[in-house]
Amino acid sequence: MFSAIVLTFYFPLYLTHLTQKNVSLGLATTLAMILAGLAVPWLGALSDRTGRTKSYLVLTTLLCVSATALLSLFTSASLLIGTFLVACFFFHASLVFYNALLPVVAGEKTQGFASGLGTGLGYLGVLFSIPIAHSVEQVYGIRYVFLTAAFLFLIFALPLFRWVPERKGSGALPPQCQKVPGPFCIYRWGLAPFVRAVLKNRELRFFFLGNFLVMEAMNTVIFWLVIYMKEVFRPSPFHLMAVFLGLNFGSFVSGLIAGPLTDRWGSRKTFSLAVGSLAVTILILSLTNRFEIFQAVGIVGGGFAFAGIWTAGRKRVVELAPAGEVGGYFGLYNLTTKISVFWSLLFSVLADGFGFRAALSSLVIPSALGLFLISRRNASPYPSS
């Protein structure tokens, strides 16, 4: 709900309306993602060492909810951007702990299904929340949409807080941290084994680098989609929301398909198929002049791409990570998803200088390069010792 209401739909419209510049939005989202990207590897390693994954998830979620609610109180661009940075940081930090709980809620043979179900229900939540947010906007104004988003986020997080069990950690600090434990020590020494494993193992290197490039394209599409449709096709607010909801419905259905597909075909093949769908979809969307084609291709191709990348990607991390170190590997995985925001800034520059179609077509480059890297494989699925 935070991703849909705040990141994708309402905050981009609100901020660009206030500043009348695309670069302001590009700089805000780039800085927020970089800050989160620098923190998530440490957060993943910390959850492995302390065994407090769920506790950290609760804390970061509540901080995100609080900052999101504050967006309804400010009208100046500088205060909005600052508060958005805080909300965005804690939202992305919470995803590290959320992903690391996957082995707790599903066994090895059903993790693809569980990941797909989580992805699908997330998009179903968008279908539920966006009409509510629209009604609030019509009655009270766009400012109070963010307060609504905070409330919905909190309400739907409560079942996880109540019923999902805690994940056990290794319970052991690195030798260098046993006498004087601390956050920096855990960051430096607790994260080092994961970094060395990625550098030594060919498949890990290709996966994380490929995922970084794929997320460059995907994050940019997610963040600029509404602005793109508004500027290129100029639909009515009703049609704009209809397309957005249609894309989320397509992603909901695709999530239910991608989960079992991941368990049956394997995470690497399903991931590659979803990335290929993303590249082809972006190319068609950037070329078409007909809004009907844009809608259909976006809902079908984009829906499968979004759901498949998240669903298969999470299981791929679990497959590549040794038991007991899932948090650290999800920290690195989330690093590649958070710092992949440089193309979003480039998109804003290209949009201002050459138009939105040229900006969107440029996303074919990272999608294709990511697909090439992800399709490479190594004989061993586990890190070298």
Protein Blocks (a to p, Z undefined) as FASTA:
>chain_A
ZZmmmmmmmmmmmmmmmnopaklmmmmmmmmmmmmmmmmmmmmmmmmmnopmmmmmmmmm
mmmmmmmmmmmmpcbfklmmmmmmmmmmmmmmmmmmmmmmmmmmpcfklmmmmmmmmmmm
mmmmmmmmmmmmmmmmmmnojklmmmmmmmmmmmmmmmmmmmmccdddehiacfklmmmg
cfklmmmmmmmmmmmmmmmpmklmmmmmmmmmmmmmmmmmmmmmmmmmmmmnopafklmm
mmmmmmmmmmmmmmmmmmmmmmmnopklmmmmmmmmmmmmmmmmmmpcbfklmmmmmmmm
mmmmmmmmmmmmmmmmmmmpcghilmmmmmmmmmmmmmmmmlmmmmmmmmmmnojklmmm
mmmmmmmmmmmmmmpccfblcdcZZ
